[in-house]
Amino acid sequence: MANKPSIPKGTRDFSPQEMLRRQYIFDTIRGVFQRYGYLPLETPAMENLETLTGKYGEEGDRLIFKILNSGDAWKSVAPNVKAMIQAGEEVPPGRLASELAEKALRYDLTVPFARYVVQHQNEISFPFKRYQIQPVWRADRPQKGRYREFVQCDADVIGSTSLLSEVELVQLFDDVFTALGLKVVVKINERKVLSGIAEVCGQPEKVVDIVTAIDKLDKIGREKVEEEMRTKGVSDEAIRGIAPLFELKGTWTEQRPRLEEWLASSTKAQQGLKDMSLVFNAVGGLKSATLEFDPTLARGLDYYTGAIFEVKALEGSMPGSICGGGRYDDLTGIFGLKNMSGVGISFGADRIYDVLLETNKFPESLGSSTRLLFANFGEQEAMHCLKLLRAVREAGIAAELYPDAVKMAKQFKYADDKGIALVAIIGENELKEGTVTIKEMVSGTQRSVREEELLATISA
């Protein structure tokens, strides 16, 4: 017996109705990106493995989907590694993967963007503002709101250190979620503040381990965060020194004096706090978003160096963030182009979809792309309908002709199932009189109009 068809865990099929809703999200985000002067860009689904590894931290690297070399991958494995395997010795997974795979599916859009900038630096006018809406892949454990294949919608500006870019991105968040009708909180922090905390607690060299642990605070709680720090070599004295971080509460205005006092000995932290003040003062009034300083926000990716963002929905039950981003001072330096600061944000379209669906925020009119269906009464009537169908489509109205002359009940059900608002009926009588009977599917009402009035009627 043949196996039932299936798809890999963490991936999904999208029905036509789901695609219309997704397209609504993409079009909304794209429209705001373009209004802010960002230009479209696409990069390949796969990158060279060496382009991606070492950019996302130890945990991120484990989630990269590697692509097995084509042909006989075993032939490309180094003799000494083959010997180890044949002798039953343990080969480090990273070493074996690098032998069998030279390429990988992209983990995010930011690293490929940095690679693109370095490759095309002589063709780009800086600062360079680009947006990118494409799928990414992560070998993560699938769960609610977490998929192995999902679309990111990124906007980045690279080639400027100005904090006005951070201000613009907060306003961009607000405009997108205003257009989608969703209330959100934009959480913001500064990696320089987190580095300053590592300095004042006496272990500046452990900043990456400290930040990676703090990034899990929402998921595992303070006790487990401190436990993870210990396993990474952070001393008990340093952990006690970090403790004030977990007690900070209130607005930015309330937290800033306490942070300035606590981190007074760190020049880096003081600069981070100054930068945060500029952003809060310059953002101005927001419509759908609330800007909130969160000193425990860490964003685990290694390449962030300045402001970091995370957006959470204030409606619905979606756990975790629906957007994120931050400032990276030298991501292109990895590829040989030094001193090229950038800042970017990413919209998690799949999570946004789930929130909009749960909160019933999608417009009802997205149910179908077709507005008008011509019923089919037979060959003669269908031939006549084809002329009217062309005129309707040329007027910019989505329309179709039912392909078979079957019972009206079946044709009406087709219109109902697809969410088509109007059915045009041209039977023997209408054909003789030069009229069209229009049936409104929701109300069930019918009216007769002259053929020459059809366009005006359905447009209205």
DOMARSE-870835 format. One record per atom (N, C-alpha, C): x, y, z; residue in three letters. Coordinates in steps of 0.02 Angstrom, whole numbers, plus 50000, padded with zeros to 5 digits. Example, Ala and Ser with C-alpha at 12.3 -4.5 7.8 and 13.67 -1.06 7.14 Angstrom:
DOMARSE-870835
506604971650390Ala506154977550390Ala506604983550390Ala506424988850354Ser506844994750357Ser506455000250394Ser
//
This chain:
DOMARSE-870835
500424994050000Met500005000050000Met500445006250000Met500305010949957Ala500705017049951Ala500625021350013Ala501175024750033Asn501155029250090Asn500715035250073Asn500355037850124Lys499945043750113Lys500415049650099Lys500245054050051Pro500675059750037Pro500705064450098Pro501295067250109Ser501385071750166Ser501925076750150Ser502015081650193Ile502555086650186Ile502985086450248Ile503605089050245Pro504045088950304Pro503745092850362Pro503875090650423Lys503655094250482Lys503945101350482Lys503535106050504Gly503765112950507Gly503675116650442Gly503355113450392Thr503195116850329Thr502435116450318Thr502175120450273Arg501455120750263Arg501285121850190Arg500695119150170Asp500385121250107Asp499935127150123Asp499825131550073Phe499395137250082Phe498835137050031Phe498215136850054Ser497635136750010Ser497565143549975Ser497145143849922Pro497045150349889Pro496825155849937Pro496375154249984Gln496145159350031Gln496715161550076Gln497125156750098Glu497705158550140Glu498195162850101Glu498285161150038Met498755165149997Met498505172249987Met497845173149979Leu497575179949973Leu497715183950037Leu497635180650094Arg497775184150158Arg498525185650165Arg498945180850146Arg499675181950150Arg499875187550104Arg499585187650044Gln499745192849996Gln499555199750023Gln499005199950059Tyr498785206150092Tyr499315208650141Tyr499605204050180Ile500135205950227Ile500745208450189Ile500965204550139Phe501565206450101Phe501465213150066Phe500885214150036Asp500755220450000Asp500745226350048Asp500465225350107Thr500445230750157Thr501145232650179Thr501555227550196Ile502235228850218Ile502645231950162Ile502585229150101Arg502955231750043Arg502775239050030Arg502145240650036Gly501925247550024Gly502255252450071Gly502305250650135Val502625255050185Val503375255350171Val503695249650157Phe504415249650140Phe504545254650083Phe504145254350031Gln504265258649973Gln504145265949990Gln503655267250033Arg503505274150053Arg504085277150092Arg504475272950125Tyr505055275250163Tyr505695275250121Tyr505645273750057Gly506225274250013Gly506665268050008Gly506415262150030Tyr506805256050026Tyr506695252849957Tyr507225249949929Leu507215247049862Leu507205239349867Leu506865235949820Pro506815228549824Pro507455225049805Pro507575219249837Leu508165215149823Leu507975207849835Leu508265203249795Glu508195196149808Glu508885192849805Glu508975187749847Thr509595183849846Thr509405176449840Thr509875172049821Pro509705164949811Pro509465161549875Pro509065156349867Ala508825152349924Ala509415149049959Ala509935147249921Met510505144049953Met511125148549947Met511535148049998Glu512175151650001Glu512725146550012Glu513345148549999Asn513905144350019Asn513895143550095Asn514015137550119Leu513975136050191Leu514425140750231Leu515015142150204Glu515485146450241Glu515225153650248Glu514775155650203Thr514475162350208Thr514045162850270Thr513705157350287Leu513215157550342Leu513515155650410Leu513965150850412Thr514205148350476Thr514625153650513Thr514545153550579Gly514925158250621Gly514625165150627Gly514025166050600Lys513715172750601Lys513135173150650Lys512875167350673Tyr512265167350713Tyr512375164750784Tyr512995163650802Gly513135160650867Gly513105153150863Gly513325149850915Glu513375142550917Glu512695139250905Glu512165141950938Glu511505138950931Glu511225140050862Glu511315146050835Gly511075147450767Gly511395143050715Gly512045141950722Asp512405137650674Asp512105130650671Asp511875128150728Arg511585121350730Arg510925120950692Arg510605126650682Leu509945126750650Leu509985128050575Leu510585128350547Ile510655129550475Ile510515123050438Ile510075123350388Phe509935117550346Phe510485116850293Phe510885111550298Lys511425110450251Lys511185106350191Lys511475107650133Ile511275104250071Ile511825099350052Ile511655092950048Leu512135087750031Leu512425089149962Leu513085088549956Asn513405089449890Asn513085084849839Asn512995087349779Ser512685083349726Ser513155077749704Ser512865072649672Gly513275066949651Gly513445062549711Gly514025059549709Asp514255055149763Asp514615059449814Asp514245061749866Ala514535066249916Ala515115062949953Ala515095056349959Trp515615052749996Trp516305053749965Trp516315054549898Lys516965055349864Lys517335061549886Lys516955066749906Ser517275073049924Ser517535073149996Ser517375067950035Val517595067650105Val518345066250108Val518705070150149Ala519435069450155Ala519615062350179Ala520175059550153Pro520365052650172Pro520425051550247Pro520695056450283Asn520785055450356Asn520105055150392Asn519605058950367Val518935058650396Val518605051950380Val518695049650318Lys518435042950299Lys518735037550344Lys519375038150357Ala519715033150398Ala519425033150469Ala519295039150496Met519005039650563Met518325036250566Met517915037550515Ile517235034650513Ile517275027050508Ile517715024650463Gln517775017450452Gln518065013850513Gln518455017550552Ala518735014650613Ala518255015150672Ala517675018150660Gly517175018750713Gly517315024350761Gly517775028850743Glu517925034550786Glu517385039950778Glu517305044050829Glu516805049350827Glu517075055350789Glu516695057650741Val516885063550702Val516445069350724Val516735075150741Pro516315080850761Pro515805082350707Pro515155083250725Pro514625084350675Pro514785090150628Pro515065095550655Gly515235101250613Gly515745099650560Gly516235095450578Arg516755093550531Arg516465089150475Arg516045084350495Leu515755079850445Leu515295083750398Leu514905088350427Ala514445092350385Ala514825096450334Ala515385099350354Ser515775103450308Ser516085099150252Ser516195092750265Glu516465088250215Glu515925086150164Glu515315085350188Leu514775082850145Leu514355088250113Leu514405094350140Ala513985099850115Ala514385106150106Ala514345109050048Glu514675115450034Glu514175121250032Glu513525119550029Lys513015124650024Lys512495123550079Lys512085128750091Ala511555128250141Ala510985132950123Ala510385131250147Leu509815135850139Leu509915141850186Leu509725147650162Arg509865153650202Arg509465153450268Arg509785155750321Tyr509505155750389Tyr509115162150402Tyr509335167550372Asp508995173950376Asp509145177850313Asp508925184150309Leu509055188250250Leu509615193350262Leu509825194150325Thr510315199350341Thr511015197550319Thr511235191450334Val511915189350314Val511975189050238Val511495186050201Pro511535186450128Pro511545193750102Pro511185198150137Phe511205205250118Phe511895208150126Phe512225206550182Ala512905209050194Ala513375206250140Ala513295199950123Arg513705196950070Arg513595200550003Arg512965202149989Tyr512785205749927Tyr513125212649925Tyr513085216149981Val513365222949985Val514115222749970Val514465217849999Val515185217349987Val515335215749914Val514955211049886Gln515065209149816Gln514915214849767Gln514445219049784His514205224149737His514345231249761His514835232049805Gln514955238549837Gln515095244149787Gln515395242549731Asn515555247749682Asn514955250049641Asn514395246249645Glu513795248049608Glu513275251349652Glu513395251649718Ile512895253949766Ile513025261149787Ile512505265149794Ser512545271849823Ser512385271149898Ser512845273449940Phe512735272950012Phe512515279650040Phe512105279650094Pro511805273850126Pro511315270250080Pro511315263550085Phe510915259250041Phe510325256550081Phe509715257950057Lys509105255650091Lys508775250350047Lys508715244350074Arg508415239050035Arg507895235350076Arg507385232650041Tyr506935228050074Tyr506935221350037Tyr506765216050072Gln506795209350044Gln506235205250076Gln505825202050034Ile505275197750059Ile505375190850028Ile505665186250066Gln505835179650041Gln505825174450098Gln505755168050080Pro505765162850133Pro506465161550159Pro506485159350223Val507105157050254Val506965150350287Val507495146750305Trp507415139950331Trp507835139050395Trp507535135750444Arg507895134350506Arg507715127250530Arg508225123450548Ala508115116550570Ala507915116450644Ala507365119850658Asp507125120750726Asp506605115450742Asp506425114850806Arg505895110250825Arg505225113650814Arg504805110950769Pro504175114350753Pro503715114750814Pro503385120550823Gln502885121550875Gln502465127450855Gln501975129250896Lys501525134750878Lys501925141150866Lys501835144050807Gly502175150250790Gly502895149350770Gly503135143150767Arg503845141850749Arg503865136650693Arg504115138650636Tyr504115134350577Tyr504825133350551Tyr504925128150511Arg505575126950481Arg505665130750416Arg505115132550385Glu505135136750325Glu504635142450336Glu504875148550330Phe504435154250341Phe504705160250303Phe504265165150292Val504455171050253Val504655176650300Val505205179950285Gln505405186050321Gln505315191950275Gln505135197550304Cys505065203850267Cys505545208750300Cys506125209850269Asp506665213750299Asp506735220650267Asp506905225450308Ala507115232050284Ala507765233850320Ala508285235550282Asp508935237450311Asp509185243850278Asp509545247750317Val509925253350288Val510645252450311Val511105252450263Ile511805251250277Ile512235256850249Ile512755258650286Gly513205263950263Gly513115270350301Gly512785270050360Ser512695275950402Ser512655273750475Ser512945277850519Thr512905276450591Thr512365280650625Thr512005284750586Ser511515289350614Ser510955285650649Ser510795288150710Leu510245285250748Leu509555287150719Leu509555291650670Leu508935293250636Leu508655287150600Leu509095282450582Ser508865276250551Ser508455272050600Ser508695271750663Glu508325268150715Glu507635271350726Glu507635278050728Val507005281650737Val506525280050680Val506785280150618Glu506375278650559Glu506085271650563Glu506475266750585Leu506235259850588Leu505685258950639Leu505725262450695Val505185262150745Val504545264950714Val504605270550678Gln504025273550645Gln503755268950590Gln504205265350557Leu503995260650505Leu503585254950536Leu503835252250593Phe503435247250629Phe502725249850641Phe502695256050666Asp502045258950684Asp501595259550623Asp501865261850566Asp501455262650506Asp501195255950480Asp501615250750481Val501405244150457Val500825241550500Val500905241850566Phe500395238950609Phe499765243350613Phe499835249650600Thr499245253950593Thr498845251750531Thr499205250450476Ala498885248250414Ala498555241450424Ala498845237150465Leu498565230450477Leu498045230450533Leu497975236150568Gly497475236650621Gly497645232850684Gly498295232350700Leu498515228250756Leu498905232450807Leu498735231850870Lys499095235250924Lys499705231150944Lys500285234350948Val500905230750965Val501315234851014Val501795231551045Val502305234951085Val502985233751051Val503345239251040Val504025238751012Val504505239251070Val504815233551086Lys505315233451140Lys505995235151111Lys506365239251148Ile507025241451123Ile507535241051180Ile508145239251162Asn508705239251210Asn509335240951171Asn509895241251205Glu510535243051174Glu511065237951193Glu511385234951143Arg511905229951159Arg512475233151198Arg512605239651188Lys513145242851227Lys512965243051301Lys512325243551316Val512105243251387Val512235236251414Val512075231051375Leu512205224251397Leu512955222951405Leu513355225651359Ser514085224951366Ser514325228451429Ser514025234251444Gly514195237951505Gly514035233951567Gly513485230251566Ile513305226051623Ile513835220651634Ile514075217651579Ala514615212651584Ala515245215851613Ala515375222151595Glu515965225651621Glu515905226851696Glu515345229651718Val515275231551789Val515225225351834Val515015219651805Cys514985213651847Cys515645209951847Cys516145212551810Gly516825209951814Gly517015204651763Gly516585203051716Gln516765197951666Gln516585200351595Gln516915205651571Pro516755208351504Pro516875203251448Pro517345198551460Glu517505193651408Glu516935188451400Glu516465188451447Lys515915183551444Lys515265186751417Lys515325192551385Val514725196151364Val514285191951318Val514565188151271Val514165184151225Val513775178751263Val514105175351310Asp513775170151350Asp513225173151394Asp513365179051422Ile512875182451465Ile512265184551424Ile512385187551366Val511835189951323Val511425183951297Val511755178551276Thr511395172651251Thr510935169851304Thr511165169851366Ala510755167151421Ala510175171951436Ala510315178451440Ile509785183351456Ile509245183151402Ile509435181751340Asp508955181451284Asp508415176351296Asp508535171451341Lys508045166151353Lys507615167451414Lys507665173451443Leu507325174951506Leu506575173551502Leu506255175751449Asp505535174851441Asp505335167551438Asp505775163351409Lys505615156351398Lys505755151951458Lys506325153251493Ile506535148551545Ile506565151551615Ile506505158151621Gly506495161251687Gly507185162751713Gly507205167051765Arg507845169551792Arg508295163951819Arg508005159251856Glu508405153951887Glu508785149951834Glu508455148051780Lys508775144151727Lys509285148351689Lys509135154851681Val509615159351648Val510275159451687Val510215160251753Glu510815160551795Glu511185153851794Glu510795148351792Glu511095141651788Glu511495140951723Glu511215143351668Glu511565142951604Glu512205147051605Glu512185152951637Met512785157151642Met513335153351679Met513155149951733Arg513665146151771Arg513985140751727Arg513565137251688Thr513855131951645Thr514315134851591Thr514225141351575Lys514645144651525Lys515255147951556Lys515345147151622Gly515935149851655Gly515855156751684Gly515235159151691Val515115165651723Val515125164451798Val515515168251836Ser515605167051907Ser514975169051947Ser514915166152007Asp514355167852051Asp514365175252069Asp514975177952077Glu515035185052094Glu514765189352037Glu514935187451975Ala514685191151917Ala513925190551911Ala513665184651925Ile512935183651921Ile512585187951973Ile512885188552032Arg512595193052083Arg512635200252059Arg513175201852022Gly513245208651996Gly512735210351942Gly512475205151908Ile511975206151855Ile511275206951884Ile511185204751947Ala510515204351979Ala510095210651971Ala510375216751978Pro509945222751971Pro509575223051905Pro509845219851853Leu509525219851787Leu508815217051791Leu508735211651831Phe508085208351835Phe507575212151877Phe507805217151913Glu507355221051957Glu507115227351923Glu507415229251866Leu507225235451833Leu506525235051804Leu506125240151820Lys505435240251794Lys505245247551780Lys504695248451743Gly504445255251731Gly504615257751662Gly504455264151650Thr504575267251585Thr505315268951576Thr505485270951516Trp506175272951502Trp506385278751547Trp505945283551557Thr506095289351600Thr506235287151671Thr505885281951694Glu505985279451763Glu506605275151768Glu506765271451716Gln507325266751719Gln508005270151708Gln508005275351666Arg508645278251645Arg509085280551705Arg508815284351754Pro509255286551810Pro509565280751847Pro509175275351858Arg509435269551894Arg509995266051854Arg509885265651788Leu510395262551746Leu511035266751744Leu510945273351739Glu511545277851737Glu511945277151802Glu511605276551858Glu511955275851922Glu512295269051927Glu511935263751909Trp512205256951914Trp512795255951867Trp512755258651806Leu513265257451755Leu513725263451746Leu513805267351799Ala514195273551795Ala514915272351774Ala515205266551791Ser515905265251776Ser516025262851704Ser515495261751666Ser515575259251598Ser515435264751547Ser515955266951512Thr515875272051460Thr515425269451404Thr515505263051388Lys515105260051334Lys514365260151351Lys514205258351413Ala513495258251434Ala513205265251433Ala513595270151456Gln513355277151457Gln513195279551386Gln513605277451337Gln513475279351267Gln512825276051243Gln512735269751263Gly512125266151244Gly511505269551272Gly511535271851335Leu510975275251366Leu510835281951332Leu511365285351313Lys511285291751277Lys510935290651210Lys511145285251175Asp510835283651110Asp510095282051118Asp509935278351171Met509225276751184Met508815283051195Met509095287751231Ser508735294051245Ser508575297651181Ser509055297751134Leu508935301151070Leu508355297851033Leu508345291251032Val507815287650996Val507135289151028Val507085288651094Phe506445289951128Phe506205297051117Phe506675301951117Asn506485308951109Asn506275310551037Asn506565307050988Ala506455308850918Ala505875305150886Ala505665299450914Val505145295350882Val504485299050876Val504305302950927Gly503675306550924Gly503075302150938Gly502485304750924Gly501875300950937Gly501785295050891Gly501585289350919Leu501465283350879Leu500725281750881Leu500485278550828Lys499765277350820Lys499545270450847Lys499895265150827Ser499695258450847Ser500215254950890Ser500805257850894Ala501355254750931Ala501505258650995Ala501735254951045Thr501995257951106Thr502735256351109Thr503155261451119Leu503885260351123Leu504075259351196Leu504415253751210Glu504565251951279Glu505295249751285Glu505645252551334Phe506335250451347Phe506325244051389Phe506665238851366Asp506695232451401Asp507435230651411Asp507705231751471Pro508425230451483Pro508615223151479Pro508115218551480Thr508275211451476Thr508225208851404Thr508015213151357Leu507995211151287Leu508705210351261Leu508865204451234Ala509555203151215Ala509655201451142Ala509165198051110Arg509255195751041Arg509905191751035Arg509865185251033Gly510455180951037Gly510945181250980Gly510775184350923Leu511235184250866Leu511865188150882Leu512445185250864Asp513095188150882Asp513235194750848Asp512925195950789Tyr513155201750751Tyr512855208450773Tyr512375208450820Tyr512095214850842Tyr512585218550888Tyr512635225150879Thr513115229150917Thr512815235350949Thr512225237450927Gly511915243550953Gly511205242350974Gly510745246550949Ala510035245850966Ala509775239050943Ala509345236050982Ile509015229750963Ile508265230550974Ile507875227550929Phe507145228350929Phe506805221550934Phe506225221550965Glu505785215750963Glu505075218350968Glu504625215650927Val503935217850927Val503485212050949Val503035213550996Lys502555208551019Lys501845211251009Lys501395206850989Ala500695208750979Ala500365209651047Ala499965215051054Leu499585216151115Leu498885213051111Leu498745209751054Glu498105206351044Glu498255199151024Glu497795194651042Gly497895187651025Gly498345184151075Gly498475177751063Ser498855173751111Ser499535171451085Ser499785174651031Met500415172551002Met500985173351053Met501345167951069Pro501915168551114Pro502515171451076Pro502935175051110Gly503545177551078Gly503425183351031Gly503955185050995Ser503945191050954Ser503675189650884Ser503445194950851Ile503225194450782Ile503675198350735Ile504135202250764Cys504645205950725Cys505265206550768Cys505825207950735Gly506445209150772Gly506935212950729Gly507515214450759Gly508025217850719Gly508535221250764Gly508975225150732Gly509485228650771Gly510035231550728Gly510505234950763Arg511075238150732Arg511675233450731Arg512005232950674Tyr512615228850668Tyr513165233350639Tyr513705234250676Asp514215239150655Asp514705236550603Asp514795229950600Asp515315227650553Asp515165220650526Asp514535219450509Leu514365212850481Leu514715211750415Leu514785216950374Thr515125216150309Thr515865215050318Thr516135216850377Gly516855215850389Gly517055208550385Gly516575204150401Ile516695196950396Ile516875195050325Ile516595198750277Phe516715197350206Phe517225202050175Phe517575205950217Gly518125209950191Gly517985217350183Gly517375219750198Leu517225226950191Leu517125229750261Leu517645233250286Lys517645235650355Lys517245242150363Lys517045243450426Asn516745249850446Asn516125251550404Asn515675246850397Met515065247950359Met514475246350406Met514265251350445Ser513745250250494Ser513055249950461Ser512635245850488Gly511955245250462Gly511465243850518Gly510825244750503Val510295243050551Val509705240550511Val509375235450537Gly508815232550500Gly508305229350545Gly507705228350516Ile507165225050552Ile506865219650508Ile506535214850540Ser506235209250503Ser505535207950530Ser505045207650484Phe504365205950502Phe504255198450492Phe504035195050543Gly503875187950538Gly503175187050509Gly503125186750443Ala502465186750410Ala502025180950433Ala502305175150446Asp501905169350466Asp501595170350535Asp501975173250580Arg501705174550647Arg501185180150644Arg501325185250603Ile500835190650595Ile500185187950567Ile500235183350520Tyr499645180050491Tyr499225176750546Tyr499565172950589Asp499215169250641Asp498855174050689Asp499175179650705Val498865184550750Val498265187850716Val498335189950653Leu497775193150617Leu497185188350610Leu497335181950599Leu496795177050592Leu496435176050659Leu496815175350712Glu496525174250778Glu496095180250800Glu496315186250783Thr495975192350805Thr495465194950753Thr495375191050700Asn494885192750648Asn495015199650617Asn495655200850599Lys495855207450573Lys495895207650497Lys495825201950464Phe495865201950390Phe495235205050361Phe495295209350309Pro494705211950276Pro494285206350246Pro493615206950250Glu493175201850223Glu493245201150147Glu493415206550114Ser493435206650041Ser494005202450012Ser494425199550056Leu494985195550031Leu494765188450013Leu494125186850023Gly493895179950012Gly493975177449941Gly493965181749891Ser494035179549822Ser494345185049781Ser494715183049730Ser494975187949684Ser494455189549630Ser493955185149622Thr493445185949571Thr492845189649598Thr492625194849562Arg492035198649584Arg491395196349547Arg491475194349484Leu490885192749444Leu490975185949409Leu490465181649414Leu490455175249379Leu489895175349327Leu490065173849264Phe489555172949213Phe489325165649216Phe488665164749225Ala488385157949225Ala488395155249153Ala488425148649147Asn488475145349082Asn487825141449068Asn487435143749016Phe486805140348998Phe486875135948935Phe487465136148904Gly487555132148843Gly488025135748796Gly488175132548740Glu488685135148695Glu488515142148669Glu487905143248645Gln487725149648616Gln487785155248668Gln487505154148727Glu487535159148781Glu488255160348803Glu488645154848808Ala489345155548830Ala489755159748781Ala489645158748715Met490005162648665Met489835170048672Met489205171548687His488995178448698His489325181348761His489345177348814Cys489645179548877Cys490385181048870Cys490725177348826Leu491445178448818Leu491605185548797Leu491175188548754Lys491295195548733Lys491215200348792Lys490695199248831Leu490585203448890Leu491145202348942Leu491355196048948Leu491885194348996Leu492525198248981Leu492705198648917Arg493315202348898Arg493245209748917Arg492655212648902Ala492545219748918Ala492605221048993Ala492325216449033Val492345217149106Val493065216849131Val493445212049105Arg494145211349127Arg494565217349105Arg494435219849044Glu494805225649020Glu494665231849062Glu494085231849095Ala493915237449140Ala494235236549209Ala494635231249217Gly495005230249280Gly494615226449333Gly494075223149314Ile493665219449362Ile493795211949353Ile493955208549407Ala494095201349404Ala493455197549390Ala493455193549337Ala492845189949318Ala493025183349285Ala492545178649285Glu492655172249252Glu491995169549227Glu492045164849180Leu491455161349152Leu491475154149175Leu490925151749204Tyr490905144749225Tyr490995140349163Tyr491465135549165Pro491645132049102Pro491125127049076Pro490685124549119Asp490215119249098Asp489495121449106Asp489065119249060Ala488345120849063Ala487995115849108Ala488095116549173Val487795112049222Val487215115649258Val486895112149305Lys486335115149341Lys486545121549377Lys486075126449379Met486215132849411Met486425132049484Met486125127149519Ala486285126149590Ala487035124849599Ala487315121049553Lys488035119449558Lys488455125649543Lys488235129749495Gln488605135849478Gln488565140949535Gln487975141449567Phe487895146049623Phe488325143649683Phe488355137149693Lys488775134449748Lys489505136149736Lys489715135649672Tyr490415137349655Tyr490545144649673Tyr490075149049657Ala490155156249673Ala490185157149749Ala489755153749786Asp489755154249859Asp490405151849889Asp490635146049866Asp491255143049892Asp491855147549881Asp491865151149825Lys492425155549809Lys492335162749835Lys491755164049865Gly491635170749891Gly491535175849836Gly491265173649778Ile491135178249722Ile490485182049736Ile490515188649732Ala489955192749754Ala489365192649706Ala489505192549640Leu488975193449590Leu488985187849538Leu488395185749517Val488335180949461Val487925184349406Val488205184349345Ala487845187049286Ala487495181349250Ala486845181949243Ile486445176749212Ile486205179149143Ile486415175549090Ile486185177149022Ile485925170648991Ile485265169748998Gly484935163948969Gly484605165748903Gly484145161648881Glu483815162648816Glu483455169348813Glu483075171048866Asn482695177348867Asn483155183448867Asn483665183148910Glu484135188848914Glu484485189848846Glu484645184348814Leu484985184648749Leu484555188348698Leu483905186848698Lys483445190048650Lys483365197448666Lys483335199148731Glu483185206048751Glu483795210448759Glu484395207448755Gly485005211448764Gly485105213648836Gly484895209448883Thr484945211248954Thr485385206148992Thr485545207949053Val485915203549099Val485555203549166Val485425197649193Thr485145197249261Thr485735196449310Thr485775201049357Ile486335200849406Ile486065198449473Ile486355193049498Lys486165190349563Lys486695192049615Lys486495195249670Glu486955196749725Glu486935190649772Glu487515187349779Met487535180849813Met487395181349887Met487595186749919Val487495187349992Val486755188450007Val486435193149974Ser485735194849988Ser485245190549950Ser485475187749892Gly485035183649851Gly484595187749804Gly484645194349807Thr484225198649763Thr484475198449691Thr484005199349645Gln484175199349574Gln483885205649542Gln484235208149490Arg483965213649451Arg484205213049380Arg483805215849334Ser483975215449263Ser484225222249239Ser484785222149201Val485065228349173Val485215227249099Val485245232749061Arg485445232248992Arg486185230348989Arg486385226748935Glu487085224748929Glu487555230648934Glu487375236248904Glu487815242148904Glu487865245348974Glu487415243349019Glu487445245949088Glu487825241349135Glu488045235549110Leu488345230449153Leu488965233149190Leu489415236249154Leu490035238549186Leu489895243549241Leu489465248349227Ala489315253449277Ala488975250349338Ala488555245449327Thr488185242249381Thr488655238349428Thr489085234249398Ile489525230149441Ile490085234449472Ile490275239849440Ser490775244349469Ser490495247649531Ser489845249349529Ala489515252549585Ala489405247749643Ala
//
